[in-house]
Amino acid sequence: MSDLLIIAFETSDGAFELDAHLRGLRRLQKLETQDIKVATRDETGAVELHGPANVPAMQVVGGTIWGLVLGAAFLVPVAGAVAGAATGAVVGQFRDPGVDSAFLKEIADKLPKGGSALCLLVRDMDTDALLEEIAAFPPKGHLIQSPLDGEEEDRLRGLIETDKTE
């Protein structure tokens, strides 16, 4: 089961910077995520959600590949690719495997103008490695939601909400 980790920033680039800072953990598989989204609220108050991949497009590509493979097995690769792409498009249209966009928009609406929030749908993580990376991350943020509990969440909150530039 996946859990949410949401950290908000008063700057528009804070969430993007933390996302980039945590890539090393993800690459080492010490932070496995199912979805990554950044919500921003510009100076006019407009909300925008940013994500790494277009799910419907990825479904079309995946469906095309599977359709081509299965079609080749039955000696009709082009028909299989077309059927696979169509199936992938339909599935991708209705499937959002990540964080609910309406929920993220609610969070973004509560951000200060010019603010941002990083939302990670965490499948698995090395808590000590995450806390170490957060401790090395300079900008101050606000912990909104965490998959941690008790003392570990208090440590995370203290690390992210402490101004490290002083």
C-alpha positions in Angstrom: 0.0 0.0 0.0 1.2 3.5 -0.8 1.2 6.5 1.5 1.4 10.2 0.8 4.3 12.5 1.7 3.4 16.2 1.0 5.7 19.0 1.7 4.8 22.6 0.9 7.0 25.6 0.2 6.4 29.4 0.1 8.4 29.6 -3.2 7.4 28.4 -6.6 10.6 26.4 -7.1 10.9 24.8 -3.6 9.0 21.7 -4.5 10.8 21.2 -7.8 14.2 21.6 -6.0 13.2 19.0 -3.4 12.0 16.6 -6.1 15.4 17.0 -7.8 17.2 16.6 -4.5 15.4 13.3 -3.8 16.2 11.7 -7.3 19.3 10.1 -5.9 17.3 8.2 -3.3 14.8 7.1 -6.0 17.7 6.0 -8.2 19.2 3.9 -5.4 15.6 2.6 -4.7 15.7 3.9 -1.1 12.6 5.9 -2.0 10.2 4.0 -4.2 7.3 6.2 -5.5 4.2 5.3 -7.4 3.5 8.9 -8.3 5.2 12.3 -8.1 3.3 15.5 -8.5 4.2 19.1 -7.9 1.3 21.5 -7.3 2.0 25.3 -7.8 -0.1 28.4 -7.2 1.1 31.4 -9.2 1.0 35.0 -8.2 -2.5 35.4 -9.6 -3.7 32.4 -7.6 -4.0 30.1 -10.6 -3.3 26.4 -9.7 -1.3 24.0 -11.9 -0.3 20.4 -11.4 3.0 19.1 -12.8 3.9 15.4 -13.2 6.6 13.4 -14.8 4.5 11.5 -17.2 1.4 11.7 -19.3 -0.5 8.5 -18.1 -2.8 8.3 -21.1 0.1 8.6 -23.6 2.1 6.0 -21.7 -0.9 3.7 -21.9 -1.2 4.1 -25.6 2.5 3.4 -26.1 2.3 0.3 -23.8 -0.8 -0.9 -25.6 0.8 -0.5 -29.0 3.8 -2.5 -28.0 1.7 -5.3 -26.4 -0.6 -5.3 -29.4 2.3 -5.6 -31.8 3.8 -8.5 -29.8 0.5 -10.4 -29.5 -0.4 -9.5 -33.1 2.9 -10.9 -34.3 2.1 -14.2 -32.5 -1.0 -14.5 -34.6 0.7 -13.2 -37.8 -1.2 -9.8 -37.8 1.2 -7.4 -36.1 -0.3 -4.2 -37.6 -3.8 -5.1 -36.6 -2.5 -6.1 -33.1 -0.7 -2.8 -32.8 -3.8 -0.8 -33.7 -6.0 -2.7 -31.4 -3.4 -2.4 -28.6 -3.1 1.3 -29.1 -6.9 1.8 -29.0 -7.2 -0.3 -25.9 -4.3 1.5 -24.2 -5.9 4.9 -25.1 -9.3 3.8 -23.5 -7.6 2.4 -20.4 -5.3 5.4 -20.0 -8.3 7.8 -20.3 -10.0 6.3 -17.3 -7.0 5.2 -15.2 -5.0 7.5 -13.0 -2.7 5.3 -10.9 -1.4 8.2 -8.9 -2.6 10.8 -6.5 -6.1 12.2 -7.0 -5.9 15.4 -9.0 -8.9 17.0 -7.2 -7.2 16.4 -3.9 -3.9 18.0 -5.1 -5.9 21.0 -6.4 -7.4 21.5 -3.0 -3.9 21.5 -1.5 -2.6 23.9 -4.1 -5.6 26.3 -3.4 -4.4 26.6 0.2 -0.8 27.4 -0.8 0.4 31.0 -0.6 0.5 32.8 -3.9 3.8 31.8 -5.5 4.0 28.6 -3.4 4.5 25.0 -4.4 4.0 21.6 -2.9 5.7 18.3 -3.6 3.4 15.2 -3.3 5.0 11.8 -3.4 2.9 8.6 -3.4 5.4 6.5 -1.5 5.4 2.7 -2.0 8.5 2.0 0.1 11.3 4.0 1.7 14.4 3.9 3.8 13.3 6.3 6.5 16.9 7.0 7.7 18.1 7.8 4.2 15.1 10.1 3.6 15.7 12.0 6.9 19.3 12.4 6.0 18.5 13.8 2.6 15.9 16.2 4.0 18.5 17.4 6.6 20.8 18.2 3.7 18.1 20.2 1.9 18.4 23.9 2.6 15.0 25.5 1.9 12.5 25.6 4.7 9.1 24.0 4.0 6.0 22.8 5.8 5.1 19.1 6.3 1.5 18.6 5.3 1.2 14.8 5.3 3.6 12.0 6.0 3.6 8.2 5.9 5.7 8.2 9.1 4.3 8.2 12.6 5.3 9.3 16.0 8.9 10.2 16.6 10.0 9.8 13.0 7.4 12.2 11.8 8.4 14.7 14.5 12.0 14.4 13.3 11.0 14.9 9.6 8.9 17.9 10.6 11.8 19.4 12.6 14.2 18.9 9.6 11.9 20.4 6.9 10.5 23.2 9.0 13.9 24.5 10.3 15.4 27.4 8.4 18.9 26.0 7.6 20.1 29.2 5.9 20.6 31.1 9.1 
